[in-house]
Amino acid sequence: MRFARSKRVLRLKTIDSCIEELKDSRLVEETFTVDEVKEMLDDLQAVVRGEVEMELINTAHTNVLLLRQLFSQAEKFYLRLQSDISELENRELLEQVAEFEKTDFKTTDKINKETSKPKLAPLNESGVSELLNKEIVRLQEENDKLRARLRTLESQAMSALDEKSRAERALKDLQRVQGEQQVAAQSKEINSLEDTVAALKEDYERSLSANVATQKDLQENLISSKHELLRVQEQLALAEKELEKKFQQTAAYHDDCEIIQIQEVKMNQHL
C-alpha cells in the first residue's frame, strides 16, 4: 500500500504541474473566446487523460506482478489459491482498506507516538494455515525418512568398504602365494634344465675324449703302417737286386745278351 500510495502521489503531482503549466503559459489575457477556452480544455484533457491512463495501466501491471509472486510462492507449498472477483467490489472491505490506509499513513509529527494500528481481518485463513501445517508436517516426516535412509546407506557403504578392504587383502595374499608357487616351479624347471645341460656337456666331453683317443690310435696305426710299408718296400728292393744278381750269373742271361747284340748289329747294317 505504501508503494501504491507513493506512485499515486507522484502521478497527482504530475497532473498538478500540468495544470499549473497551463495557467502560466496560456492564461495570460483577461478575456478568451469560446474556441480558445475549448482548445485549452482539450489540451488539458489530453494531458490528464494520458497521465491517468498511464497510472491505471501501471497499477494493473504492478498488481499482476505482485499476484504472480504470491502464486509462485503458493505453488512451492502445493496450495491451490482461488480468487473471488466479487469481493473486489465489496464496499465494506474497501472501506476497511481505506481506513487502514488513513490510520497507517498519518502525518510525520505523530510518528513517534505509540498508536494502535488496526489490522485487516484475515479472509478464510484457517484453510491455508491448516494446509501449511500439514505440508510442514509432511516435509518433516519426509526429512526424517531421508535421514534414516541416509544413515542406512552410510552403514551399507561402510560395510561395502570393509568388504572391499578384506577382498583386496585376500587378493594380495593369493597373489603372493601364487607368486611363490610360480617362483618355486620356475626354480625347479631351471634346475632340471641345468641338470640336463650338465649331462649333455658331460656326454659331449666324454665323446670328445673318445674321439681324441680314437684319432690318436688311428694316427699311431697309420705311422706303424707307413713304417711297415717302407720296410716291406726295402725288402722287396733287396730281393729284386738279389734276383737280378742271380739272373746275371746264369748262362741264359749271357746268351740273351749275345742275341741282343747281334740284332743290334743287323739293324745298324740295315740302316
Secondary structure, DSSP 8 states (H G I E B T S, - for coil): -HHHHHHHHHHHHHHHHHHHHHHHHH--SS---HHHHHHHHHHHHHHHHHHHHHHHHHHHHHHHHHHHHHHHHHHHTT------GGGGG-HHHHHHHHHHHHHHS--GGGSSS---------SSHHHHHHHHHHHHHHHHHHHHHHHHHHHHHHHHHHHHHHHHHHHHHHHHHHHHHHHHHHHHHHHHHHHHHHHHHHHHHHHHHHHHHHHHHHHHHHHHHHHHHHHHHHHHHHHHHHHHHHHHHHHHTSHHHHHHHHHHHHHHHHHHHH-
